Amino acid sequence: MAVELDRIPAQADRPSKPSLWLWLCLFPIFLLLGCAGVALFSEVGLRAQTAVVWGAALGGAFLGWCLTCGLRVLYYLTQQHSADGWDAARAIDLECMLSQGRRRQQILAFTAHTALRTEQLDSLSQVDAILEGTSVLKAQPSRSAGETVRHSLLPGDVNENPERALLRILKKLLNDFAAHLAELADDVELALLLEIDSSLREDRQGKAWQKALAESGIRQTLKPITWTGLEAVDQWLDQRSDDQALLLLVSVVIAPDAPHGTAESAVGLLLGNPGTQLAFLPVANLHRPEQARGESAGALSRATQLALSWASLQANGVEHIWRSGIAQKNHAAVTTVMTDGELPLPADRKIHDLDALLGHPGAAAPWLAIALAAQAVQRGCGPQLILSGVRCVDAPLWGTVLTPVSPLMT
């Protein structure tokens, strides 16, 4: 679950200090009360009273004043001690939540295939084309609808059977990881998050996956997890942050049900917890993603600020901003956030709108942006901010931050 700092109670209300002038002014009143007691309860006139009676009356008034002052000071000290205890416990809870929120995963390996990655253009050329703003979103025949719509297609024959096309791209993804995973022992656990967005039936998708996995040569056991989307990263950081297992994310969008405005894509990410694996040199740090609590620009701005705080990063330190999977109704909120005075993003930041260049990546939206941003970090770029949606256009957007790995961490 998300780390919700706003649910931490406020600091304790501090008691007001006793007013010296007030208590000095009360002293004559106590003396007058002592004199009034003598006048009311004594059968002798005031002028006839002995010094002993007056001494006892005024001394009693003075002691009453001291006792009342002492009780007031004791009450103040008790409240102060209670407030100190509350704030100390709150500080411990806050530090624990901040420590939990600042957990991160490391990107160990990645691969991304879009319409820009052809036999002539490798992964480096693909990210170069995206950084330069090359668009491949155009009207062309689709695999699923059987008509011409505006979208982008993975390289290959558009008339190819969708199941065969899915098998082909899954083989490519797993082959990209096979060399990395060959360096691991056979007993290393791989937690698997598999997301396939396709018009194919689930049983046909599962059959293609099993066949591609069997032919990949991957020896490790893959154990599926139930979390989906960026929630998987959030939950992993909460529940398995000290786990020895690695997290393998595979997301493929091919022949979607409604292809208009979409982007066929295939993404793979291999993530590990810092300090629990030594087999790979990490590429980048993937910090805790934060989902907006609503669709307003203010909600997205707060989520983005929190995502930046998890990375201990100021907004003006962001070099690249990636937009991916942003529904039309959320465009205004995203634009507002990027020009918001409360979130001072640098004026020279580079913005990459994957929806405009490739089309909506569907379920692969966050992963595609993360993989491309990781490649930008690998090439020497600085911190990256990702604003992404999910397959369900009604769900709030997410903010995610990637940062380079410190040489001390490698």
ABEGO torsion letter per residue (X at the ends): XBBBAAABBBBBBBBBBBBAAAAAAAAAAAAAAAAAAAAAABABBAAABBAAAAAAAAAAAAAAAAAAAAAAAAAAAAAAAAAAAAAAAAAAAAAAAAAAAABBBBBABBBBBBAABBAABBAAAAAAAAAAGBBABBBBBBAAAGBBBBBBBBBEBAABBAAAAAAAAAAAAAAAAAAAAAABBAABBBBBBBBBBBABBAAAAAAAAAAAAAAAGBABBBBBBABBEAAAAAAAAAAAAABABBBBBBBBBBGBABABGBBBBBBBBBBBBBGABAABBBABBBBBBBBBBEABAAAAAAAAAAAAAAAGBBAAABABBBBBGBBAAAAAAAAAAAABAABBBBAABBBBBAAAAAEBAEAAAAAAAAAAAAAAAAAGBBBBBBBBBBABAABBBBBBBBBBBBAAAX
